[in-house]
Amino acid sequence: MTDDTKLAAEAFNDGFGKARGGATMEIPEGVEVRLNVPYGMGGQTELTTDLFLPPESFEGPHPAMLFTFGGGWQGGTPQQFYRQAALLAAKGIVSSCCRYRYSGEAKFPASVHDVKAAVRWLRANADELNTDPDRIGTMGGSAGGHLATMLATTAGMEELEGEGGGAGYSSAVQLGVLLNPITDMTEFVADTNLHPAAVKYLGGTPEEMPERFELASPIRFIDANTPPCLLLHGTADVTVPFEQSTRFAYAMHDQGLRAELILVDDVPHGFFNNPPYFDQTWPAIECFVLDVFGL
């Protein structure tokens, strides 16, 4: 076991896991972790990711998953998805938990630029990582769910691609796992009484900059290229109303696209990372990912 692999487990157990009701993790045998791997530039900021690599017993090329953590676009930690990344790596999937610029440093669409650069980096480094550039997915929660949904719906939109690295490579993803995501920014701000984190992220209110709020609303960009998506939301979520997921799923259904929606009664925001809900919801998430990737 490498030093980074030990550090990842210790960091989760002493940090995010302890804050989430004492959740713990062990790195599955054979999974290698590489921390703080540079993947691009956000302005003058070097952006890094934490990689979870499959055991050598798995033959490549491997599918890849990019994880985007939540925190109101103004905080959070990649540790949020260490457990998911480790479990998928144990199934033969290269997993990347990336960092991105917060709204205090750079407003929208900077974070979208960053996560798109992270996808392009996975493709640009396919030979080194032994990844399959045609099987890249994304998973995110809350604000990270918003970024994951943007990845699923806006590939190739020039104003959202940025210049963070990987020029010439696509930022498209082939599946999305969207956990209590924001999918319609205008409705989100209206439903949550001008949610301050969203206003800070966008740099103003919908009345002041309606076009920016539309651009930050991935539900508006669903089309035939939108990949299969799984949406998971608690009906007692008062941070991100569950209608953000239902509207998105129904909009995909209206276009004949695959969208699986799981609503869990009477649970709050981010429940999927808390005991006992992690163990209860993970099998459905894993099943969806493995099915779409053909594993």
HELIX and SHEET records of a PDB file:
HELIX    1   1 ASP A    3  ASP A   14  1                                  12    
HELIX    2   2 PHE A   16  ALA A   19  1                                   4    
HELIX    3   3 PRO A   78  PHE A   81  5                                   4    
HELIX    4   4 TYR A   82  ALA A   89  1                                   8    
HELIX    5   5 ALA A  110  ALA A  124  1                                  15    
HELIX    6   6 ALA A  126  LEU A  129  1                                   4    
HELIX    7   7 ALA A  143  THR A  153  1                                  11    
HELIX    8   8 GLU A  158  GLU A  161  1                                   4    
HELIX    9   9 MET A  185  ASP A  191  1                                   7    
HELIX   10  10 PRO A  196  LEU A  202  1                                   7    
HELIX   11  11 PRO A  210  LEU A  215  1                                   6    
HELIX   12  12 PRO A  218  PHE A  221  5                                   4    
HELIX   13  13 GLU A  243  ASP A  254  1                                  12    
HELIX   14  14 PHE A  271  ASN A  273  5                                   3    
HELIX   15  15 TYR A  277  PHE A  293  1                                  17    
SHEET    1   A 8 GLU A  32  GLY A  42  0                                        
SHEET    2   A 8 THR A  45  LEU A  53 -1                                        
SHEET    3   A 8 VAL A  94  CYS A  98 -1                                        
SHEET    4   A 8 HIS A  62  THR A  68  1                                        
SHEET    5   A 8 THR A 131  GLY A 141  1                                        
SHEET    6   A 8 LEU A 175  LEU A 179  1                                        
SHEET    7   A 8 CYS A 229  GLY A 234  1                                        
SHEET    8   A 8 ALA A 259  VAL A 264  1                                        
END                                                                             
